Amino acid sequence: MKKVVVLAGAALAAVSLTGCALLYPNWGTDQDPSDSATPTTSATPTVTPTETPTPSESPSKALGNADVVLFDAGLDLSTSPAKLYAMADVANFAENGGQCILVFTSGSTTKTVSVSAEANVQRTQCALMELPVTGLPKGNATLHVKYESANYVGETEKVSVVVP
């Protein structure tokens, strides 16, 4: 019984002294908490110049691919003046700040209309794109939509339209 009491007392002493180590702020040093902190010699910091890359050396950010979907395009004759229109969105991400560009091409004539794009749940939606027919060359032409932002680029396939 004496051995049990002695072992229990030794274990209790070890546990209580271990707790002191957690409370002593300078554990592992020979500094007494009442000693004033005297600074030792300090090294003078050295400044190392860094080279800034020239614009040609800076790495360019690779832009992601925008999966642009043209889901409606055509000619609206019910308005005055008549308008070519396109509705599109980007299917593979949702972001704000990009722009959608309707590109009309007929022969050597190219006209563009830029509109804003905004996040819409899981997609990026383009505002309605309209281009007045007035002044456009008559006959066969093509339309396609491009998407551009700081992070992504992409465009749709070209679709044929006939300007009356």
Secondary structure in CASP SS format (residue, H / E / C, confidence):
PFRMAT SS
TARGET T0000
AUTHOR 0000-0000-0000
METHOD secondary structure of the structure
MODEL  1
M C 1.00
K H 1.00
K H 1.00
V H 1.00
V H 1.00
V H 1.00
L H 1.00
A H 1.00
G H 1.00
A H 1.00
A H 1.00
L H 1.00
A H 1.00
A H 1.00
V H 1.00
S H 1.00
L H 1.00
T H 1.00
G H 1.00
C H 1.00
A H 1.00
L H 1.00
L H 1.00
Y C 1.00
P C 1.00
N C 1.00
W C 1.00
G C 1.00
T C 1.00
D C 1.00
Q C 1.00
D C 1.00
P C 1.00
S C 1.00
D C 1.00
S C 1.00
A C 1.00
T C 1.00
P C 1.00
T C 1.00
T C 1.00
S C 1.00
A C 1.00
T C 1.00
P C 1.00
T C 1.00
V C 1.00
T C 1.00
P C 1.00
T C 1.00
E C 1.00
T C 1.00
P C 1.00
T C 1.00
P C 1.00
S C 1.00
E C 1.00
S C 1.00
P C 1.00
S C 1.00
K C 1.00
A C 1.00
L C 1.00
G E 1.00
N E 1.00
A C 1.00
D C 1.00
V E 1.00
V E 1.00
L E 1.00
F E 1.00
D E 1.00
A E 1.00
G E 1.00
L E 1.00
D E 1.00
L C 1.00
S C 1.00
T C 1.00
S C 1.00
P C 1.00
A C 1.00
K E 1.00
L E 1.00
Y E 1.00
A E 1.00
M E 1.00
A E 1.00
D E 1.00
V E 1.00
A C 1.00
N C 1.00
F C 1.00
A C 1.00
E C 1.00
N C 1.00
G C 1.00
G C 1.00
Q E 1.00
C E 1.00
I E 1.00
L E 1.00
V E 1.00
F E 1.00
T E 1.00
S E 1.00
G C 1.00
S C 1.00
T E 1.00
T E 1.00
K E 1.00
T E 1.00
V E 1.00
S E 1.00
V E 1.00
S E 1.00
A E 1.00
E E 1.00
A E 1.00
N E 1.00
V C 1.00
Q C 1.00
R E 1.00
T E 1.00
Q E 1.00
C E 1.00
A C 1.00
L C 1.00
M E 1.00
E E 1.00
L E 1.00
P E 1.00
V C 1.00
T C 1.00
G C 1.00
L C 1.00
P C 1.00
K C 1.00
G E 1.00
N E 1.00
A E 1.00
T E 1.00
L E 1.00
H E 1.00
V E 1.00
K E 1.00
Y E 1.00
E E 1.00
S C 1.00
A C 1.00
N C 1.00
Y E 1.00
V E 1.00
G E 1.00
E E 1.00
T C 1.00
E C 1.00
K C 1.00
V E 1.00
S E 1.00
V E 1.00
V E 1.00
V E 1.00
P C 1.00
END
